[in-house]
Amino acid sequence: MARRRATLGPHSPTFYDEPLHVVSGQGVWLRGADGGDYLDAYNNVPHVGHCNPVVVRAIADQAAKLNVHTRYLHEPVVEYAEALLATFAPPLDKVLFTNSGSESNELALRIARQHTGNTGILVTDFSYHGNTASLAELTTGLRVKEQLGSHVRALRIPDLDGDSRPEEVVLAESLNEAGAALASLKASGHGVAALLFDPLFSTEGLLRPPTGYVEAVAGMVRAAGGLIIADEVQSGLGRAGSYFWGHELYGVAPELVTLGKPLGNGHPLGGVVTTTELLDEFGEANLYFNTFAGNPVSAAAGMAVLGEMADRELRNNALDVGGHARGLLGKLAAEHPRVKAVRGVGLFFGLEFIDETGGPGTALARWVVEDMRHKGVLISRVGPHGNVLKIRPPMVFEHKHVDLLVDRLAASLREREDAETHRPIVSRVL
Ligand SMILES: Cc1ncc(COP(=O)(O)O)c(C=O)c1O
């Protein structure tokens, strides 16, 4: 830590009160410098498993053969583009490669602004889409010095797990708010360039909006002249289980889909998937070049990830293992009054905690995350109050890993409750 602080500075973030020093990884396991094995129930970048041998071999073989930028013709980038685009429904048939989720969102915003002639952006409250200057101006879910841009409106996403009113009332109220946000963008002269959203509302706390909400907001954005950008950095590549891409959970066909984190299993690889029309329009007006993006080694990594997804049926695995986890977590929730809801879809879960008064159980969530680290299981927390456990393991997670995770989680909650027996829990808000 001292050497790290001396070089990276004191503000380079680390997880946990006692940061974890890791030395190697395999599948869903990380090996600590302390010699311990840690079950990784958090990381979505090693999508097909830490140090997946198929991906490692693909990277090494390609690196030993050829690695240049995309201004020369080479097979891997085209082969990968074809395979990636085959996972999207028409008219999404073109891809521009990038090196990160931030770059993908930055590029998607440029395309949307140039196409619409507008600058206004609708984001969701408590969201994160990246670290560039223009993304910092629309960040609502992370500390940034930049003010929310005058061209940005942050939309509160309705959440049926946190609202006991009838669904249609919640829906009507939240659509009114969306209408007001769009009207305000128009009135300010910015107009509407795009809605940028994460289909799983991950950073927001894995919210559960009313049926038809996302579709209706997308319709309103389009009617106002804007495009839809689905940020699939967290929700994509089979994570949602029932679908390959998170936006397919809704009846919404985005014009732009942004990709990052899991695509290269840790090798930097991102992209913007869009339509021929938008790509041509952007390409004719801008010479877009990106030195590292789409290089043969990155493309080989991406290709190997898609191969592993198909060969090991990992989307189905997310559905199956996710269902198993949801069942066990549901039982845990029923036994523990401080667990208010089991959130999430596919292989992405949130366990929401409340305190004795029914308010956000932030302290408990924080305690559980730290305790689980000492029990050898890695998880984190999300949401504006940090009271929702974030459980988002590599896609090669199996039933036995879920059993271990839930077993340790149950032990953690029991221990905490035992420690609190002098302070009995008096209410349970559902
Ligand atoms: C939904 C979402 N979009 C974009 C990003 C930015 O991606 P990157 O860190 O690769 O720039 C993140 C990173 O956490 C993210 O979660």
The ligand as an SDF file (V2000), in Angstrom:
LIG
                    3D

 16 16  0  0  0  0  0  0  0  0999 V2000
  -22.5350    0.9690  -17.1180 C   0  0  0  0  0  0  0  0  0  0  0  0
  -21.1260    1.4400  -17.3360 C   0  0  0  0  0  0  0  0  0  0  0  0
  -20.8370    2.1610  -18.4310 N   0  0  0  0  0  0  0  0  0  0  0  0
  -19.5870    2.5850  -18.6830 C   0  0  0  0  0  0  0  0  0  0  0  0
  -18.5540    2.3360  -17.8090 C   0  0  0  0  0  0  0  0  0  0  0  0
  -17.1680    2.8410  -18.1170 C   0  0  0  0  0  0  0  0  0  0  0  0
  -16.3830    1.8070  -18.5850 O   0  0  0  0  0  0  0  0  0  0  0  0
  -14.7810    1.9030  -18.5470 P   0  0  0  0  0  0  0  0  0  0  0  0
  -14.3480    1.8990  -17.1260 O   0  0  0  0  0  0  0  0  0  0  0  0
  -14.3310    0.7050  -19.3290 O   0  0  0  0  0  0  0  0  0  0  0  0
  -14.4020    3.1670  -19.2430 O   0  0  0  0  0  0  0  0  0  0  0  0
  -18.7970    1.5850  -16.6610 C   0  0  0  0  0  0  0  0  0  0  0  0
  -17.6970    1.2770  -15.7230 C   0  0  0  0  0  0  0  0  0  0  0  0
  -17.8800    0.8950  -14.5970 O   0  0  0  0  0  0  0  0  0  0  0  0
  -20.1160    1.1250  -16.4150 C   0  0  0  0  0  0  0  0  0  0  0  0
  -20.4060    0.3930  -15.3430 O   0  0  0  0  0  0  0  0  0  0  0  0
  1  2  1  0
  2  3  1  0
  2 15  2  0
  3  4  2  0
  4  5  1  0
  5  6  1  0
  5 12  2  0
  6  7  1  0
  7  8  1  0
  8  9  2  0
  8 10  1  0
  8 11  1  0
 12 13  1  0
 12 15  1  0
 13 14  2  0
 15 16  1  0
M  END
$$$$
